[in-house]
């Protein structure tokens, strides 16, 4: 409610964000920046001024880039990096698939869905309407990329697009739990309690066990 009546610049003028300290204590960003790092990390953020996606990678990886990639404009002040300001990357890339195509060797990409694509009921309450608007907005960028990938793969297979270099056919795998996510209320998206996160983890594990169980 506060986020709808006041901006983050009003209710949090000191721009306090406990996630910044948590990242500094738990993540070795210097290791992630090294070319020899076994983990290749790509962080998507939305440039507030241009409305375009920004992908942080390599030596750009830092705590501020993580904060930018998760900066919801109703809750946090825009994150400033090198003179530009950023909001959550979900508005323009959720997630960005193209860095995995151009900058990685593997053809396989696993997408974990956290927002349901469909909802059976029409939202009527103000917060439910806003929640659905955000879900559609965040899903739209992924759906655009997902439509382009099969198109490019067909062009490669037909010989219209030469394979090699930065272009290769991709295999997209999706993990979703729409049935469970549709049952969770809007408030659950701000629930960072350990018990709730453990519940989501355990549910995912149980579903994975069911999916891989051998048929009788």
Buried (B, 14 or more C-beta within 10 A) or exposed (E): EEBEEEBBEEEBEEEEBEEBEEBEEEBEBEEBBEEEBEEBBBBBBBBBEEEEBBBBBBEBBBBBBBBBBBBBBEBBBBBEBEEBBBBBBBBBBBBBBBBBBEEEEEEEBEBEBBBBEEBEEEBEEEEBEBBBEBBEBBBEBBEEBBEEBEEBBEBBEEEEBEEEEEBBBBEBEEEBBEEBBEEBEBEEBEEEEEEEEEEBEEEBEEBEEEEEEEEE
